[in-house]
């Protein structure tokens, strides 16, 4: 799931931006969610630090009621989310050069000229983020899953293990905060994922970074979240030490 954060001190404009984003998510069935839309940059920073996924940030440049501006906020965001997508929204086109002064890599700089243009540019940014995550340049960072007309991007670092489902031709992904069942084969997924993932058993594909303990007597792997996976005797030697 791609978290979205909005910092805008004009309540009417903030609500419109939230509306554009939520309409797009609903219509396009994107695995995105507005986690915070506030005027207070401190609350945004606190919220973003709690998430491990890279976020999409829509920031007003001139935060008149706050002690820092949007550029300074972006600089703070970069400390904890260096790969995050930052979009500035402002009435001041002449200030765009400051993105270089502050050394901030911005995805877009949207001018508040009319709401139709803002809506169009906001949606274009969301489409671009979705494509970037789904393209080959991000292979190894996200596992992209298609379920009916929904597209889900799950960060690999959050995936604990994947197991075969009791339902024919399906597998179940166990992540830090959710389980997702979808059509797939462990054999095919094993070839697509990086070397963190190890086929411990014909029914389990495990992220070794999240193994807590291996019980070699019972051929059971204890994961960090308390769940258990099976490991065959011949596969034990191949586990990371």
N, C-alpha and C positions, 0 to 999 in steps of 0.2 A: 504494500500500500504506500502510495506517495503522499506524504503529509504536506498540506498547503497552509501557509501563514500569511496573514494580511495585517499590515500596520498602516493605518490611515486615520487621521484625527478628525476628518469630516464624516460625521455619522451617516449622512445621506449617501455620500460617495462610497463609503465603506460597505453599506448595505447593497448598493447596486453591484459592486464588484463581487461580493459574496453571491448574489443572485446569478450573475453571469457564469460564475464558476460552478455552482451547484446545478444549474440547468445543463451545462455541458456534461458534467459527470453523469447525470441521470440519463440524458439522451444517448450519449456515446458509451455508456456502461463502463466507464473507466475506473480503475482501481486507485482512486484518489479520494481525499477527504479534507475538508477545511477543518483543521484542528484548532485554529485560533484566529479571530478577527477582532483586533483591539486597536486603541489609539496609543496604548502604553508599550513602548519598546522593551521595557524590562520584563513584562509578562511574556512577550514573544520570545525573548532570549531564554527565559526559564523553561518555557514549554518546549522549545526546540532542543534544548540540552537533554531532555528526557527521552528523546527519540533517537534511535541508532540510524534510521533511514535518512538519506539525503532528502532535503525538502525543497519545495518551490515557494519562493518568498516574493510577495508583492508589497513594495515599500514606498510610501509617500516620502518625497525628499524633504519637504518643508513641514516638519512636525512642530507646528507653532506652539503647542501647549506642553512640549516636552523639553528636556534638557539637552538632548542630542538630536541631530538630524538623520535623515535616512541613510546618508553615506556613512556616517559614523556607526549607525546601527548595522549596516552591511559589513563593515570592517570587523565588528564583534562577532557577527554570525560566521564569518569566514574562519574564525579561530576554532570553532567547534564543528562546523559543517563546511569543510573546504571544497567539497564537490557539489554543494547546494546550488540551485538555480535562482538567481536574483534578478528581479524585474523592478525597475523604478517607475513610479507613476507620479507625474508632477505637472504643474502649470508653467514651470520655468524651463523652457527649452534651452535657454542660454547657459544653464548649469550642467548640461550633459558632459562637458569637458572634465568636470570634477571627478567623474568615475576613474579617470586616468590619474588625477592628483592623489586620490585616495587609494590607487592601485587595486581597484575592485573590478573583477571580471563580471560584467553584467550581461545578462541574456538579452535584455531589451530596455528601452527607455521610452515609455509611453507618455505622450503629451495629453493633458486633459483639455482637448479642444472640443470634442463632442462625444456623447455617450455611445453612439453607434461605432465610432472609431475605437473607443476604449474597449468595448465588448469584443470587437473583431480582433484586436491585438492581444487581449487577454486569452482568448480561445486559441489563437495561433501559438502563443507561448506554451499553453497546456498541450497542444498537439505535438509541438516540437519536443517537449520533455518526454512524452510518451514514446515517441519514435526513437529518441536517443537511448532510452532504457532498453528498447526492444531491438536495437540494431546490433551488429556484430562488434562494434566498438565497446559495448558493455557486456559482452559475453563473459561469464565468470563472475559477474557482480550480482546479477539478478537471474532468477528462474522465472521465465515468462510462461504463464499457463492460460489456455483459452478454455473457458467453460461456457458452452452455448454462445451467447453474444457478449459475454464479459471477458475482459482481458485483465489478468492479475499479474503484477510484478512483485515477486517475493525476494528480498535480499538474501543471497546465499548464506551470509553470516548468521541469519536468523533461523535457517533450516537446521533442525536437529537430526531428523532422519526421515526416510520415505519407506513405506512398507506396502506390500501387495494388499489389496482390499478383498474382503470376502465376495464382493461383487465382481463378476467376470470382467476382465480387461480394464480394471480400474486400479489405481494406487491411491494411497493416503499420505499426504505431506504433513509432517508434524513440525510446526515452527514454534518460536518462543511464545506466541500469543494466539495461535489459531491452528485448526486442522482443516485441510482442503482435500476433498476427494475429487478425482478427475480421471479421465481416460488416459492411460499411458502404460508403458512397460519399463520395468526397472533396467532391463538390459540396454534399452535405447537411452535412458536417462544417464546411466553410468558412463556412457561414451561421451556425453555432452558436458558433464560436470567436471570440476577441477579435482586435483589430487587430495583435497580435504575429504572427499566422499569415497567410501570404501564399501564394496559389496561383501558384507560379513556373512550373508546367508542368502539362499535363493529368494527369500522373502523380505530382505532388509538391505537398504542402502543408507549408510550411517555417516554423518559428519563427525570426523574424528576429533575435531576441536571441541566438541560438546560431550565427550565421553568422560564420565566421572570415575568409573571403575570397571574392570573386566574380571568376572568370576570364571576362571578357567575350569573349575571343577564342575560347574553347572552349565557352562557354555552360554553365559548370559552377560550382556553389556548393560551397565547401569548408566543412564544419561543424567545430565546435570539437572534436569527438571523432574527426576524421579521415575521416568518411564524406563521400560526395559526393552532391549532388542536381543534377538538371538544371534549367535555366532557359531559357525560350524568349526569343528576341531581343526580342519585343514586351513581355515581362514585366520585363525588366531595369530599365527606367526607373521602374517602380513600387516597387522595393525601397527600404527605408529607407537614407538616406545614412549 
